[in-house]
Amino acid sequence: MARNSERPADFVTNARWFSLPVEIMLRAFFSRAHWRDRRPANECESTQAGILAQYHAAEYASERNSVDVWKTLQYAMIPIIFVSWSLLVQIRGAINSVFFCWACAVVVPLCFLAYQRAMVDALTGVLLIEEHVRPLAVKLAGSDKFWFHEPIYRKEVKPDFAYGWIWPPLSSFVSAFAGLVYQAVEAHSFNGDWWCRLVAYGDIVGYIVCCFLAWQVGKLSKEGLALNRKIDARIRGHHLSWF
């Protein structure tokens, strides 16, 4: 009877001993499940913000690289022109005189065409940053105190007449006209059948090709001028706190 009287107490003690770990495990399980339900709302937003910030930074770096390529070509273009002319002079005896003349004349518009194409690509990228990427980055970061280069550079460095948009197309047309005049002078100094000789030796074709390239240079120059104005307007429209 003594042993039977101890059994309910033992059962309660054993049940308590068993239920305590189970209770702890259940609480841990439900708290973890609750944390899992809440985690996507906060962690997903921070992860998405971090990914977007990386994309914006990578896109900005990519567009700045295109600007660097344009600047590199800007300083390398004059040496490229003179090196091309020197190479043509070295093979002058091996090629037709008409071809030599127009090959020299076409060097200038070709180099300016590459330069203006790089300019349009670079300015298009800058406009993309200022028109689309910067507003998203400012909203994401909660501040506009980054990417200082373009606004400050445009504010501090004033447009230079020596780098005016008119010079590339003007130089290209002058090169074409110089080639035509040179060939006309070579053809009996404007006497006799100089016009017929120009047509016969393909000088008109060379002149048309050079003028077409020069026209393309002028078209790209106007595109670059319009892009510059759009970029300036976008930068002013941001109302940057530090600008």
Short mmCIF file of the C-alpha atoms (twelve columns), coordinates in Angstrom:
data_MODEL
# 
_entry.id   MODEL 
# 
loop_
_atom_site.group_PDB 
_atom_site.id 
_atom_site.type_symbol 
_atom_site.label_atom_id 
_atom_site.label_alt_id 
_atom_site.label_comp_id 
_atom_site.label_asym_id 
_atom_site.label_seq_id 
_atom_site.Cartn_x 
_atom_site.Cartn_y 
_atom_site.Cartn_z 
_atom_site.pdbx_PDB_model_num 
ATOM 1   C CA . MET A 1   0.000  0.000  0.000    1 
ATOM 2   C CA . ALA A 2   2.897  2.316  0.689    1 
ATOM 3   C CA . ARG A 3   4.243  1.742  -2.785   1 
ATOM 4   C CA . ASN A 4   0.806  2.370  -4.318   1 
ATOM 5   C CA . SER A 5   0.499  5.657  -2.476   1 
ATOM 6   C CA . GLU A 6   3.768  6.870  -3.966   1 
ATOM 7   C CA . ARG A 7   2.853  6.143  -7.565   1 
ATOM 8   C CA . PRO A 8   0.727  9.294  -8.283   1 
ATOM 9   C CA . ALA A 9   3.455  11.563 -7.008   1 
ATOM 10  C CA . ASP A 10  6.056  9.712  -8.990   1 
ATOM 11  C CA . PHE A 11  3.877  9.942  -12.077  1 
ATOM 12  C CA . VAL A 12  3.444  13.688 -11.657  1 
ATOM 13  C CA . THR A 13  7.169  14.115 -11.179  1 
ATOM 14  C CA . ASN A 14  7.994  11.982 -14.179  1 
ATOM 15  C CA . ALA A 15  5.368  13.733 -16.281  1 
ATOM 16  C CA . ARG A 16  6.777  17.112 -15.286  1 
ATOM 17  C CA . TRP A 17  10.273 15.917 -16.030  1 
ATOM 18  C CA . PHE A 18  9.113  14.739 -19.451  1 
ATOM 19  C CA . SER A 19  6.918  17.728 -20.325  1 
ATOM 20  C CA . LEU A 20  9.533  20.362 -19.481  1 
ATOM 21  C CA . PRO A 21  11.937 19.455 -22.344  1 
ATOM 22  C CA . VAL A 22  9.006  19.016 -24.692  1 
ATOM 23  C CA . GLU A 23  7.698  22.442 -23.751  1 
ATOM 24  C CA . ILE A 24  11.123 23.972 -24.355  1 
ATOM 25  C CA . MET A 25  11.408 22.263 -27.737  1 
ATOM 26  C CA . LEU A 26  7.933  23.343 -28.787  1 
ATOM 27  C CA . ARG A 27  8.592  26.923 -27.774  1 
ATOM 28  C CA . ALA A 28  11.854 26.915 -29.712  1 
ATOM 29  C CA . PHE A 29  10.126 25.410 -32.731  1 
ATOM 30  C CA . PHE A 30  7.266  27.896 -32.795  1 
ATOM 31  C CA . SER A 31  9.557  30.841 -32.164  1 
ATOM 32  C CA . ARG A 32  11.772 29.717 -35.054  1 
ATOM 33  C CA . ALA A 33  8.753  29.286 -37.301  1 
ATOM 34  C CA . HIS A 34  7.587  32.757 -36.325  1 
ATOM 35  C CA . TRP A 35  11.036 34.146 -37.078  1 
ATOM 36  C CA . ARG A 36  11.013 32.421 -40.463  1 
ATOM 37  C CA . ASP A 37  7.668  34.003 -41.257  1 
ATOM 38  C CA . ARG A 38  9.009  37.454 -40.418  1 
ATOM 39  C CA . ARG A 39  12.461 37.098 -41.980  1 
ATOM 40  C CA . PRO A 40  11.559 37.416 -45.688  1 
ATOM 41  C CA . ALA A 41  9.921  40.813 -45.200  1 
ATOM 42  C CA . ASN A 42  13.064 42.408 -43.733  1 
ATOM 43  C CA . GLU A 43  15.838 40.282 -45.136  1 
ATOM 44  C CA . CYS A 44  14.368 40.214 -48.656  1 
ATOM 45  C CA . GLU A 45  14.195 44.009 -48.778  1 
ATOM 46  C CA . SER A 46  17.772 44.452 -47.567  1 
ATOM 47  C CA . THR A 47  19.031 41.785 -49.983  1 
ATOM 48  C CA . GLN A 48  17.174 43.387 -52.875  1 
ATOM 49  C CA . ALA A 49  18.508 46.818 -51.945  1 
ATOM 50  C CA . GLY A 50  22.062 45.472 -51.832  1 
ATOM 51  C CA . ILE A 51  21.694 43.823 -55.243  1 
ATOM 52  C CA . LEU A 52  20.234 46.983 -56.774  1 
ATOM 53  C CA . ALA A 53  23.054 49.074 -55.296  1 
ATOM 54  C CA . GLN A 54  25.616 46.740 -56.888  1 
ATOM 55  C CA . TYR A 55  23.845 46.977 -60.249  1 
ATOM 56  C CA . HIS A 56  23.726 50.778 -60.099  1 
ATOM 57  C CA . ALA A 57  27.409 50.996 -59.139  1 
ATOM 58  C CA . ALA A 58  28.406 48.593 -61.916  1 
ATOM 59  C CA . GLU A 59  26.381 50.504 -64.501  1 
ATOM 60  C CA . TYR A 60  27.887 53.799 -63.405  1 
ATOM 61  C CA . ALA A 61  31.423 52.352 -63.630  1 
ATOM 62  C CA . SER A 62  30.674 50.970 -67.098  1 
ATOM 63  C CA . GLU A 63  29.453 54.322 -68.400  1 
ATOM 64  C CA . ARG A 64  32.443 56.120 -66.883  1 
ATOM 65  C CA . ASN A 65  34.704 53.691 -68.754  1 
ATOM 66  C CA . SER A 66  33.116 54.763 -72.046  1 
ATOM 67  C CA . VAL A 67  33.858 58.388 -71.129  1 
ATOM 68  C CA . ASP A 68  37.480 57.431 -70.440  1 
ATOM 69  C CA . VAL A 69  37.712 55.762 -73.866  1 
ATOM 70  C CA . TRP A 70  36.410 58.954 -75.484  1 
ATOM 71  C CA . LYS A 71  38.953 61.076 -73.601  1 
ATOM 72  C CA . THR A 72  41.772 58.715 -74.552  1 
ATOM 73  C CA . LEU A 73  40.803 58.945 -78.222  1 
ATOM 74  C CA . GLN A 74  40.598 62.718 -77.895  1 
ATOM 75  C CA . TYR A 75  44.280 62.964 -76.970  1 
ATOM 76  C CA . ALA A 76  45.386 60.186 -79.318  1 
ATOM 77  C CA . MET A 77  43.590 61.399 -82.448  1 
ATOM 78  C CA . ILE A 78  46.166 63.974 -83.604  1 
ATOM 79  C CA . PRO A 79  49.085 61.513 -83.327  1 
ATOM 80  C CA . ILE A 80  46.981 58.912 -85.173  1 
ATOM 81  C CA . ILE A 81  46.416 61.348 -88.053  1 
ATOM 82  C CA . PHE A 82  50.118 62.156 -88.434  1 
ATOM 83  C CA . VAL A 83  51.158 58.515 -88.097  1 
ATOM 84  C CA . SER A 84  48.651 57.560 -90.813  1 
ATOM 85  C CA . TRP A 85  50.001 60.244 -93.124  1 
ATOM 86  C CA . SER A 86  53.581 59.135 -92.500  1 
ATOM 87  C CA . LEU A 87  52.708 55.538 -93.338  1 
ATOM 88  C CA . LEU A 88  51.008 56.626 -96.555  1 
ATOM 89  C CA . VAL A 89  54.071 58.667 -97.535  1 
ATOM 90  C CA . GLN A 90  56.256 55.594 -97.103  1 
ATOM 91  C CA . ILE A 91  54.179 53.600 -99.593  1 
ATOM 92  C CA . ARG A 92  53.517 56.485 -101.967 1 
ATOM 93  C CA . GLY A 93  55.636 55.017 -104.730 1 
ATOM 94  C CA . ALA A 94  53.778 51.722 -104.649 1 
ATOM 95  C CA . ILE A 95  50.238 53.081 -105.058 1 
ATOM 96  C CA . ASN A 96  48.370 55.211 -107.568 1 
ATOM 97  C CA . SER A 97  48.801 58.951 -107.097 1 
ATOM 98  C CA . VAL A 98  45.045 59.568 -107.074 1 
ATOM 99  C CA . PHE A 99  44.510 56.894 -104.448 1 
ATOM 100 C CA . PHE A 100 47.352 58.349 -102.390 1 
ATOM 101 C CA . CYS A 101 45.827 61.827 -102.460 1 
ATOM 102 C CA . TRP A 102 42.365 60.722 -101.347 1 
ATOM 103 C CA . ALA A 103 43.727 58.263 -98.837  1 
ATOM 104 C CA . CYS A 104 45.485 61.197 -97.182  1 
ATOM 105 C CA . ALA A 105 42.358 63.334 -97.423  1 
ATOM 106 C CA . VAL A 106 40.076 60.683 -95.937  1 
ATOM 107 C CA . VAL A 107 42.252 60.190 -92.845  1 
ATOM 108 C CA . VAL A 108 40.921 63.348 -91.174  1 
ATOM 109 C CA . PRO A 109 37.172 62.660 -91.545  1 
ATOM 110 C CA . LEU A 110 37.658 59.002 -90.604  1 
ATOM 111 C CA . CYS A 111 39.479 59.906 -87.395  1 
ATOM 112 C CA . PHE A 112 36.892 62.543 -86.513  1 
ATOM 113 C CA . LEU A 113 34.126 60.055 -87.292  1 
ATOM 114 C CA . ALA A 114 35.557 57.595 -84.766  1 
ATOM 115 C CA . TYR A 115 36.066 60.401 -82.257  1 
ATOM 116 C CA . GLN A 116 32.533 61.776 -82.606  1 
ATOM 117 C CA . ARG A 117 31.037 58.287 -82.451  1 
ATOM 118 C CA . ALA A 118 32.874 57.672 -79.179  1 
ATOM 119 C CA . MET A 119 31.655 61.059 -77.939  1 
ATOM 120 C CA . VAL A 120 28.007 60.267 -78.701  1 
ATOM 121 C CA . ASP A 121 28.284 56.859 -77.022  1 
ATOM 122 C CA . ALA A 122 29.886 58.382 -73.925  1 
ATOM 123 C CA . LEU A 123 27.372 61.216 -73.644  1 
ATOM 124 C CA . THR A 124 24.483 58.810 -74.160  1 
ATOM 125 C CA . GLY A 125 25.787 56.819 -71.205  1 
ATOM 126 C CA . VAL A 126 26.120 59.947 -69.066  1 
ATOM 127 C CA . LEU A 127 22.556 60.947 -69.949  1 
ATOM 128 C CA . LEU A 128 21.383 57.460 -69.008  1 
ATOM 129 C CA . ILE A 129 23.016 57.826 -65.594  1 
ATOM 130 C CA . GLU A 130 21.600 61.272 -64.943  1 
ATOM 131 C CA . GLU A 131 18.139 60.510 -66.308  1 
ATOM 132 C CA . HIS A 132 17.468 57.048 -64.897  1 
ATOM 133 C CA . VAL A 133 20.170 55.611 -62.654  1 
ATOM 134 C CA . ARG A 134 20.893 58.578 -60.355  1 
ATOM 135 C CA . PRO A 135 17.243 59.093 -59.272  1 
ATOM 136 C CA . LEU A 136 16.919 55.387 -58.443  1 
ATOM 137 C CA . ALA A 137 20.230 55.379 -56.593  1 
ATOM 138 C CA . VAL A 138 19.258 58.478 -54.579  1 
ATOM 139 C CA . LYS A 139 15.948 56.869 -53.623  1 
ATOM 140 C CA . LEU A 140 17.729 53.664 -52.648  1 
ATOM 141 C CA . ALA A 141 20.501 55.347 -50.648  1 
ATOM 142 C CA . GLY A 142 18.344 58.043 -49.077  1 
ATOM 143 C CA . SER A 143 21.010 60.616 -49.938  1 
ATOM 144 C CA . ASP A 144 22.330 62.363 -53.043  1 
ATOM 145 C CA . LYS A 145 25.913 62.774 -51.826  1 
ATOM 146 C CA . PHE A 146 27.639 60.535 -54.345  1 
ATOM 147 C CA . TRP A 147 28.716 60.569 -58.008  1 
ATOM 148 C CA . PHE A 148 30.096 64.103 -57.816  1 
ATOM 149 C CA . HIS A 149 32.263 64.066 -60.937  1 
ATOM 150 C CA . GLU A 150 29.898 64.967 -63.767  1 
ATOM 151 C CA . PRO A 151 27.966 67.833 -62.099  1 
ATOM 152 C CA . ILE A 152 31.091 69.423 -60.598  1 
ATOM 153 C CA . TYR A 153 33.118 69.031 -63.797  1 
ATOM 154 C CA . ARG A 154 30.413 70.702 -65.881  1 
ATOM 155 C CA . LYS A 155 30.118 73.500 -63.354  1 
ATOM 156 C CA . GLU A 156 33.844 74.196 -62.931  1 
ATOM 157 C CA . VAL A 157 35.159 73.549 -66.465  1 
ATOM 158 C CA . LYS A 158 33.593 76.005 -68.892  1 
ATOM 159 C CA . PRO A 159 33.166 75.191 -72.623  1 
ATOM 160 C CA . ASP A 160 36.293 75.951 -74.625  1 
ATOM 161 C CA . PHE A 161 36.106 77.440 -78.125  1 
ATOM 162 C CA . ALA A 162 39.025 75.259 -79.175  1 
ATOM 163 C CA . TYR A 163 36.846 72.200 -78.506  1 
ATOM 164 C CA . GLY A 164 33.734 73.595 -80.176  1 
ATOM 165 C CA . TRP A 165 31.430 71.226 -82.013  1 
ATOM 166 C CA . ILE A 166 32.011 73.065 -85.311  1 
ATOM 167 C CA . TRP A 167 35.681 72.108 -85.672  1 
ATOM 168 C CA . PRO A 168 35.399 68.352 -86.454  1 
ATOM 169 C CA . PRO A 169 32.997 68.740 -89.412  1 
ATOM 170 C CA . LEU A 170 34.739 71.905 -90.624  1 
ATOM 171 C CA . SER A 171 38.153 70.190 -90.574  1 
ATOM 172 C CA . SER A 172 36.683 67.192 -92.386  1 
ATOM 173 C CA . PHE A 173 35.202 69.324 -95.180  1 
ATOM 174 C CA . VAL A 174 38.443 71.307 -95.459  1 
ATOM 175 C CA . SER A 175 40.362 68.045 -95.870  1 
ATOM 176 C CA . ALA A 176 38.049 66.964 -98.699  1 
ATOM 177 C CA . PHE A 177 38.316 70.343 -100.411 1 
ATOM 178 C CA . ALA A 178 42.115 70.329 -100.030 1 
ATOM 179 C CA . GLY A 179 42.284 66.955 -101.749 1 
ATOM 180 C CA . LEU A 180 40.177 68.246 -104.656 1 
ATOM 181 C CA . VAL A 181 42.257 71.400 -105.021 1 
ATOM 182 C CA . TYR A 182 45.500 69.412 -104.930 1 
ATOM 183 C CA . GLN A 183 44.336 67.108 -107.697 1 
ATOM 184 C CA . ALA A 184 43.041 70.026 -109.760 1 
ATOM 185 C CA . VAL A 185 46.396 71.796 -109.465 1 
ATOM 186 C CA . GLU A 186 48.193 68.620 -110.445 1 
ATOM 187 C CA . ALA A 187 45.955 68.386 -113.537 1 
ATOM 188 C CA . HIS A 188 47.667 71.096 -115.617 1 
ATOM 189 C CA . SER A 189 47.079 73.872 -113.066 1 
ATOM 190 C CA . PHE A 190 43.448 74.497 -114.037 1 
ATOM 191 C CA . ASN A 191 44.312 74.577 -117.755 1 
ATOM 192 C CA . GLY A 192 43.094 72.327 -120.515 1 
ATOM 193 C CA . ASP A 193 41.108 69.226 -119.686 1 
ATOM 194 C CA . TRP A 194 41.563 69.353 -115.894 1 
ATOM 195 C CA . TRP A 195 37.853 68.632 -115.228 1 
ATOM 196 C CA . CYS A 196 37.926 65.597 -117.504 1 
ATOM 197 C CA . ARG A 197 41.033 64.337 -115.784 1 
ATOM 198 C CA . LEU A 198 39.397 64.742 -112.394 1 
ATOM 199 C CA . VAL A 199 36.451 62.624 -113.514 1 
ATOM 200 C CA . ALA A 200 38.645 60.082 -115.286 1 
ATOM 201 C CA . TYR A 201 40.930 59.447 -112.354 1 
ATOM 202 C CA . GLY A 202 38.150 59.108 -109.828 1 
ATOM 203 C CA . ASP A 203 38.787 62.361 -107.998 1 
ATOM 204 C CA . ILE A 204 35.096 63.195 -107.940 1 
ATOM 205 C CA . VAL A 205 34.390 59.843 -106.317 1 
ATOM 206 C CA . GLY A 206 37.054 60.492 -103.698 1 
ATOM 207 C CA . TYR A 207 35.681 63.954 -103.043 1 
ATOM 208 C CA . ILE A 208 32.122 62.642 -102.651 1 
ATOM 209 C CA . VAL A 209 33.284 59.959 -100.209 1 
ATOM 210 C CA . CYS A 210 35.194 62.491 -98.124  1 
ATOM 211 C CA . CYS A 211 32.247 64.898 -98.104  1 
ATOM 212 C CA . PHE A 212 29.875 62.125 -97.065  1 
ATOM 213 C CA . LEU A 213 32.136 61.225 -94.139  1 
ATOM 214 C CA . ALA A 214 32.423 64.900 -93.220  1 
ATOM 215 C CA . TRP A 215 28.622 65.181 -93.264  1 
ATOM 216 C CA . GLN A 216 28.412 62.186 -90.912  1 
ATOM 217 C CA . VAL A 217 30.901 63.899 -88.612  1 
ATOM 218 C CA . GLY A 218 28.713 67.014 -88.577  1 
ATOM 219 C CA . LYS A 219 25.626 64.932 -87.829  1 
ATOM 220 C CA . LEU A 220 27.346 63.282 -84.869  1 
ATOM 221 C CA . SER A 221 28.574 66.667 -83.671  1 
ATOM 222 C CA . LYS A 222 25.005 67.981 -83.554  1 
ATOM 223 C CA . GLU A 223 23.890 64.854 -81.690  1 
ATOM 224 C CA . GLY A 224 26.647 65.397 -79.144  1 
ATOM 225 C CA . LEU A 225 25.627 69.038 -78.705  1 
ATOM 226 C CA . ALA A 226 21.998 68.028 -78.090  1 
ATOM 227 C CA . LEU A 227 23.087 65.344 -75.599  1 
ATOM 228 C CA . ASN A 228 25.200 67.879 -73.722  1 
ATOM 229 C CA . ARG A 229 22.232 70.197 -73.338  1 
ATOM 230 C CA . LYS A 230 20.008 67.357 -72.109  1 
ATOM 231 C CA . ILE A 231 22.622 66.319 -69.539  1 
ATOM 232 C CA . ASP A 232 22.931 69.878 -68.233  1 
ATOM 233 C CA . ALA A 233 19.141 70.139 -67.941  1 
ATOM 234 C CA . ARG A 234 18.927 66.824 -66.080  1 
ATOM 235 C CA . ILE A 235 21.644 67.795 -63.623  1 
ATOM 236 C CA . ARG A 236 19.888 71.092 -62.893  1 
ATOM 237 C CA . GLY A 237 16.593 69.265 -62.475  1 
ATOM 238 C CA . HIS A 238 17.967 66.983 -59.750  1 
ATOM 239 C CA . HIS A 239 18.360 69.929 -57.325  1 
ATOM 240 C CA . LEU A 240 21.293 68.201 -55.651  1 
ATOM 241 C CA . SER A 241 21.895 69.341 -52.076  1 
ATOM 242 C CA . TRP A 242 25.649 69.736 -52.600  1 
ATOM 243 C CA . PHE A 243 25.560 71.266 -56.101  1 
# 
